[in-house]
Each structure stands twice: as C-alpha cells, then as structure tokens.
Amino acid sequence: MLKAVCLDLDGTLLDDDKKISPRSFRLLDNLIGNGIEVVIATGRHFYMASGFLQPLKRDIMVCANNGAMSRFKESSKLVNVEYINNSKFLGVYNKALDCGMNPYVYVDSFVDGYHLAIKDGQPPKSHFEENIADKKIATDSIRYFSQIDMNSLETVLCIAFLDQKEKIDEFYGLFKDEHNLVKNRYFVPNGKKVLEFQSEKADKWVAITNYLKSKNIELSDVVSFGDEFNDKSMIKNSGIGFAMKNGIDELKSLTNNITEFTNNEDGVYFELKKLFKDVLGEKNGL
C-alpha cells in the first residue's frame, strides 16, 4: 500500500511556466488529508521551492538543494543540513575567480540572513533567473562578495555556475577527480549549461529515506516522480518510480514507469489520480 509521494519540481510538478495547476494542489491537499506523506525533492533553494508551493497550506517536508537542506514548508523546522567544507568551497571559489567564472554562492539564510552571494558588478539575480523566467529572488536577499568575508564562510549549501557548455565542461574537468564534492551538470532551455558543487553528504535520496524511516514508512510504499539525472536514486529505489514523459532518456531507461503525459500536461496529477483512486474516491474538483 502506497504511503508516501516524492516529487521533483522543475520538469515534473512544475510546468515550463513554473506553475503548478490548481487541480494538482487540490489533489495533493486531499492526499495529505488522507494520511499520505508528500515530500518535495528539488535542486532549488528552500525559499524558492516554498514559494512555488505557497497555495498548499500543509507543513510538508521540502528537500532542497538536492538534499543539502531539508525543512518543513510552513514552520521552516530544520530536518537536515549539509554544508560544503570551507576548504573545499574555497578551492572551487578561488579557482573560479582565477578562471574568470561567475560563481553563485548559496548559503543558509536562516543563519546568515541572506540567500545568495555574487560577484561584484553582476546583476542581482540567481542562476535560475539567468535562464528561466520564474520566481525572482528578492534583491535584499543577495550580497556581493565584497560585503562578505568569503574566506570564513561555513554555511555554503551550493556553489553554482551558468555558462556556455565549453566553459562549464572545462571548469568541471579541473575538479572531476575531487571525490569530496557532489558535482551536478545539466543543460537549461537557452542552451547554456549549469554546474553545481555541493557537500559530498548532500543527497536527495538519503535525506528522504532518513525522513521516511522516522515516519515508519517502507521504501516499497513510496512512489516518486522525476525528470532529470539528479532524480536517479529516487526513481530507482522507490517502490514505484516514474520518469516523466518529458524526462531525459537516461532516467527513462531505469524504470518501466513513464508518465502518460508531460509536465506541461499535468503528468504527475493524472498518475497520482490513478494510483490513489481508492484513497481519493469520487471527489468533486479532482
């Protein structure tokens, strides 16, 4: 019997306009009301993920920054946090400046009072905003490097880069043998490429499984949805793992479960409605 639902955001629950449909919100609210655990698992920062989920007034766990931080949506209660080791962070940060790269340094705003540090002179925006029109970061949540003692930063969740494929791949090559950092690379709609560095302990699936164990939920009772490579562990290890119809082929090759519809067609909604028909019953509006 399914007891939990784990959902990625971008390319999965969110459509390409970065919106979640009203019927998806209603369905999730009904599932939670019927005792089903809903977990959001995303590469985005906690405050950004929570913003997309604002209409859902439920204190669900949001596993943010690919597992580097998890908090409850409404209360902001901390579940887990994994910072990048300071020396590892400085190794990437200083090399980036030497190479003329533009780092986006995401920190724990609950400790530091701001979300993002960027290079002096850069537009005050996140790397997400550089390539996708979505929820904008508040400018008062951004600091320039000159305003911070970067050498003493101990609360870095992620250091990200957005650039042409060639520059990203070249910079990645400098750290490809560094085993104490998690490195994620992916393309964005404008053809540029993103590279993100995180703590070696940051893992979506580890954070999720630890939480589910605390709720006495077996992994065989979990259904997960994702579209990208960073959803691999979630899709492979859940009782039922769905790759989105619009997902990458590498993820689709790991499962026999492909959503009938894309993220722009409410793919998650339709699969959940089928899976939980006995729980939801014939409810109006669903």
Sequence and secondary structure as in RCSB ss.txt:
>XXXX:A:sequence
MLKAVCLDLDGTLLDDDKKISPRSFRLLDNLIGNGIEVVIATGRHFYMASGFLQPLKRDIMVCANNGAMSRFKES
SKLVNVEYINNSKFLGVYNKALDCGMNPYVYVDSFVDGYHLAIKDGQPPKSHFEENIADKKIATDSIRYFSQIDM
NSLETVLCIAFLDQKEKIDEFYGLFKDEHNLVKNRYFVPNGKKVLEFQSEKADKWVAITNYLKSKNIELSDVVSF
GDEFNDKSMIKNSGIGFAMKNGIDELKSLTNNITEFTNNEDGVYFELKKLFKDVLGEKNGL
>XXXX:A:secstr
   EEEE IIIIIS TTS   HHHHHHHHHHHHTT EEEEE SS HHHHHHHTTT  S  EEEEGGGTEEEETTT
  EEEE    HHHHHHHHHHHHHTT   EEEE HHHHS SEEE TTS S  HHHHHS      GGGEEEGGGS G
GG   EEEEEEEE HHHHHHHHHTTTT TTEEEEEEE TTS EEEEEEETT  HHHHHHHHHHHTT  GGGEEEE
E SGGGHHHHHHSSEEEE TTS HHHHTT SEE SS GGGTHHHHHHHHHTHHHH S TT 
